[in-house]
Amino acid sequence: MIPLLLDVDTGIDDAFALLYALGRPEAKLLGVSTVVGNVSLAAATRNTRAVLALAGRADLPVWPGA
């Protein structure tokens, strides 16, 4: 099992990356940090939590960056 922490600015590309990571049996997503990028920090954090919830993994921690 490969432990992962992902750092994302969840727009469409990072939403797919999150879903891909969650679907890999050899990967264990431990949590996600969010940053400003394609969208604002607030939007990236909201989008990340929404993607995780849709994937049934709302239990994973999401840490907004600085």
CORWOZI-V447727 format. One record per run of one state. SS is the DSSP state (@ for helix, = for strand, . for the rest). FROM is the first residue (numbers start at 1). TO is the last residue. If there is no record, write none. Layout:
ss:from:to
SS:FROM:TO
SS:FROM:TO
This chain:
ss:from:to
.:1:1
=:2:8
.:9:11
@:12:23
.:24:26
=:27:34
.:35:40
@:41:54
.:55:60
=:61:64
.:65:66
